[in-house]
Amino acid sequence: MAMQYMSTSSSLLDAIDTAFASFDLNNDGGISREELRAVFRSQKRMNKYIHVFKRQKPLQEINLDPRETVDCHDNADKCFDKVNKAIPEKITKEEFKAAVESDAELRAEFQKLLLGASEGKEIFSSPAKK
């Protein structure tokens, strides 16, 4: 069963708050480029742990090769540059919220970071249009 938040504004805000807090690794109220890169690398390592090593190798022993690291950084930088508008080198919660609400590609990328590579899982549901 797909994990899905109800389509209400409070659920959307809860999902955005949770995602933002997950990506703000140092809890300073903003997401830096390096924090987003770290999240991308962590998700890639977790993906390898589950899908490549089938949970048979300890997670702390799983490393990324240089190409995987560069790919993670490139993807993180693309997302960062699309979202970051106000404070140089920090994504604010307002920027993050606006990006999640308005950009389907970014929304999908951030969902992947939170949920892994699983498809069909929607956490950033928008309120139903009437």
Buried (B, 14 or more C-beta within 10 A) or exposed (E): EEEEBEEEEEBBEBBBEEBBEEBBBEEEEBBBBBBBBBBBBBBBBBBBBEEEEEEEEEEEEBEBEEEBBEBBBEBBBEBBEBBBEEEEEBBBBEBBBBBBEEBEEBBEBBBBBBBBEEEEBBBBBBEEEE
